[in-house]
Amino acid sequence: MQTLKIVDYSQINNTSLKCLISGENFIIVIRNFYNKKNCQDITDRIKKYNCDSFQNGKLRHIGPFLMAHTTSKKKYFKDAAKSQKTFKKIFCGMDSPILRVYDTVSRMLPGYSVSPAHEDNNYYSQAIIRIHEKGTAIPLHKDNVTYEGKDYLLSNIDHQLSCVLHIQESEGGGRLLLYDRKWKKDDECFRNIDFGYSLDLIGDSSAYMAPSINTGDLVIINPFYYHLVTRITGDTPRITLGMFMGLYVQDRKIVAWA
Ligand SMILES: O=C(O)CCC(=O)C(=O)O
């Protein structure tokens, strides 16, 4: 199995995302996806914003995350509308990283169009900025809106991809670890009370450590496979901008949300 593909942003027209959907590749890293100076400006700007938190306050973020609102749909859409204004301010005067992800994904899946997910007049959250401080980690988990987002219209997608733009790296830790194991319903007995799954479920599945990532790189994975982020050890927070892409194969349509 070929686990990793690394391409430069200038090569995306010649690279398909189909290998992630099929499970042939675990991860595609697009180097030099976004301007480093813009990443620095985003980092400076977000210091001004009050962040929400999840995982018992351990992970700070801007923008709501559907997986944390599986039973509070009204609040999710309300917060999503509010966060649109915040993102507008954060990216003001810059090439929007969100639109750049849309454009990139549509070029890597020719024939598909990408648009923000919505239900009638309610727009889903466009993205989530995660600020991972020293000592934090993201436990073993998968992201599968077809199972966890049953109250939402987009739970009927055929495939899901996760796109993460790296805005700032920490000095240590914060590495993405991927497992050659796709979620199945029986795994739910390994679920942790707050978030994620026990490492016991991984058994002897092979693990793959993502290469070191630079500021401005975009990482795309198939989030139906288990993954985690190792504990951050440096003083500089790891900052990312994440969103999901949901594919409707028959309609050749992709919807984006966080
Ligand atoms: O921050 C990361 O590298 C991964 C985030 C994540 O868990 C995901 O994309 O599903």
The ligand as an SDF file (V2000), in Angstrom:
LIG
                    3D

 10  9  0  0  0  0  0  0  0  0999 V2000
   -5.3300   18.4010   13.1700 O   0  0  0  0  0  0  0  0  0  0  0  0
   -5.1250   17.4120   12.4860 C   0  0  0  0  0  0  0  0  0  0  0  0
   -4.0400   17.1880   11.9510 O   0  0  0  0  0  0  0  0  0  0  0  0
   -6.2050   16.3730   12.2810 C   0  0  0  0  0  0  0  0  0  0  0  0
   -7.5330   16.8530   12.6470 C   0  0  0  0  0  0  0  0  0  0  0  0
   -8.5380   15.7370   12.5630 C   0  0  0  0  0  0  0  0  0  0  0  0
   -8.6920   15.0100   13.4690 O   0  0  0  0  0  0  0  0  0  0  0  0
   -9.2830   15.5400   11.3360 C   0  0  0  0  0  0  0  0  0  0  0  0
   -8.9890   16.1290   10.3060 O   0  0  0  0  0  0  0  0  0  0  0  0
  -10.2380   14.7310   11.3510 O   0  0  0  0  0  0  0  0  0  0  0  0
  1  2  2  0
  2  3  1  0
  2  4  1  0
  4  5  1  0
  5  6  1  0
  6  7  2  0
  6  8  1  0
  8  9  2  0
  8 10  1  0
M  END
$$$$
